[in-house]
Amino acid sequence: MLEKFTEVLVRIDDVVWGIPLIVLIMGTGIFLTVRLGVLQFRYLGMALKFMVKNEENGVGEVSSFGALCTALAATIGTGNIVGVATAVVAGGPGALFWMVLAACLGMATKYSEGLLAVKYRTLDNSGHALGGPFYYIEKGMGEKWRWMAKAFAVFGMGAGLLGIGTITQVNGIASAAKGFFDPNNQMMVSLFGGSYSVATIAAAVVVTVAAALVILGGIQRIANVSTIIVPFMAIAYVAVCVTILIYNAAAIPAAIAEVFAGAFGLRAAAGGALGALMIAMQKGVARGIFSNEAGLGSAPIAAAAAQTNEPVRQGLVSMTGTFIDTVVICTMTGLTIMVTGSWNMGLQGVEVTSNAFSTGLPWDPQVGSFILMLSLAFFAFTTILGWDYYSERCLEYLTGGNKTILTGYRWLYILAVLIGPFLTLEAVWTIADIFNGLMAIPNLIALLALNGVIVAETRSFFNRNHHLAME
């Protein structure tokens, strides 16, 4: 029964993440990149400055940095560790190229999302902010498109509750914990009609309790926790990856060559190049979007809460999230997997990256496994927090802010975290992929429809702030 269910999910996923959606995502990124004059490269330095320098007298719930960290909390997760591994294993080394290329284009998409989120958000008298694709669809495109705004909100709730927000994240934590504490299945118990490691059960309970303590405190507590954990974990993880690359420096040139060759199907047999290219592209783009969420419409929900009066400024801050997540962190993960050869050993999921850390560092293999387990735990935990915020805001839009329903949803979300480790990995990732794709469709349509607004706001901002471009 479970195998048939998984098979159906895979078929749905293949339809959702078929060529049309990949063309839509990449095409939107290319179109916005051209319309904005490659803004993501010209103003990346400015964006990084805005990232750490909060706007004075800005209106909103949390600082721009807090909003970014909340978005990064949701963005930097298992996709950076497990997602990259599954992409490279399934699509070959070339998947990493398409992942990074999609991210570079996605920076223009993420900029546009952040801009529109602030422009069309609502602020009540208490300073509570609500915004995101559902509002820029409804208010920007018009009332007749409200059905599409509601569709996005429903898909966003589904992604948070059943996919990227809960199950995939805690599943990754539990798998890493089991791999470190009970790799030989010596501490197994029967539960829910199956056999599970005590390490898996313990991880589920600990993560659920920790998540509940933060989630029940609302956006302020989520933002406060994120601004502490996210910068620390990102810097620490990149430092470890750099150490692996330095220790295996001799293998880097061959790894990079393999990435480019795989990206264009140059290693495939005659007649198979196009097929190899398409698989690499599909896996790279799909996992890249899962990781950096450019085009999904999730990050602008957090951006709408930023204390700012300038939509363009927050758009610039928002696009740094894609740069940090994929161009930096996912590239680091992918290269460590390549230089250690872990992608081609018949391993799956977190085992791939775990092997890279165990064999790639100049220390005892257990040290590498422990570092990866901690990295995955922190990455996934903050993603659980960020996606609770996203899905709650989707529900708030749908229910008009009904507090009883929102409170009930928080507990349901916490329950989903608890049961996540006991679901099959393939079904979990497939469900996450499906909801991601369904979210992306209405959001990308809105970005294309409102591209004139995006360009006009951008020109207005830089015309009023000539000095910023000169700094």
PyMOL commands that set and color helices and strands:
alter all, ss='L'
color gray80, all
select helices_A, chain A and resi 2-16+19-35+39-42+44-52+64-75+78-91+94-119+133-141+143-162+167-181+198-215+218-247+249-263+273-292+299-303+311-339+342-344+350-360+365-399+403-422+425-449+451-464+466-470
alter helices_A, ss='H'
color red, helices_A
select strands_A, chain A and resi 122-123+129-130+188-191+194-197
alter strands_A, ss='S'
color yellow, strands_A
deselect
rebuild
show_as cartoon
